[in-house]
Amino acid sequence: MNIRLGWLNYLNKNYNASQTYYARAVNIKPNAVEAKFGYVKPLSYLQSWDKVRDQYNAILKIDPQNTQANYWLGVIYYNRKQYDAALRCFKAVVNLYPFDYDGNHMLAWSCYFSGRKSDAQNYFEKALLIKPDDTSSLDGLSKSK
């Protein structure tokens, strides 16, 4: 019931109420990944990024190979310029899905900003195999050479 109320309040743009219901659902079933992913939605609109990060980390404790949690946690770390942490998350995605464009693209940029230019070059090249005309990957490839 709390997940449903969280979702309905989210749809009505009542993000404070939504996050309250999702928090209840998480407390009732702490190992339920669904409630945690739901909780992330209103938290994101409320820009509660530390709480969003905490939910993704909680999901990864339950399901370490969850690509959605790894990817978006990586994005949070990347935006915070915590490139080594972002690298770990994006590497988890790419290990499971070697030809995932987003994973390779973000892993490449994380490598680049971590000073690992040769690794970055490899991942930019792989991203370009998937999206040959991607301007961001082309830019990154030229910078990493």
Secondary structure, 3 states (H helix, E strand, C coil): CHHHHHHHHHHCCCHHHHHHHHHHHHHHCCCCHHHHHHHHHHHHHCCCHHHHHHHHHHHHHHCCCCHHHHHHHHHHHHHCCCHHHHHHHHHHHHHHCCCCHHHHHHHHHHHHHCCCHHHHHHHHHHHHHHCCCCHHHHHHHHHHC
